[in-house]
Amino acid sequence: MRLRKALTLKKFQTAAKSNGDEFLVGEDFAVVPVGDEAIRSLQQSDLRYLTCDADLAVPSGFEKEPALVDGCVLTNYVPE
């Protein structure tokens, strides 16, 4: 089951990268918050911001780890 989940997540991240999409993601789901208030509220959760923006600068004090797809990262920092 873990292998299937990892392959599904990698497929999702690959599609996000090719489309230039960015999401807040949990272990096996994605969230597309609408509005700044929703985004800021969710930033306090355990969700991570999935982005493939090579220019994203994550300020110190925030976590940043590689995603399953080269060039993509997961972070608890959500840019304004």
Secondary structure, DSSP 8 states (H G I E B T S, - for coil): -HHHHHHHHHHHHHHHHHHT--EEE-SS-EE---SHHHHHHHHTSS-EEEE--TT----TTS-EEE-SSTT-EEES----
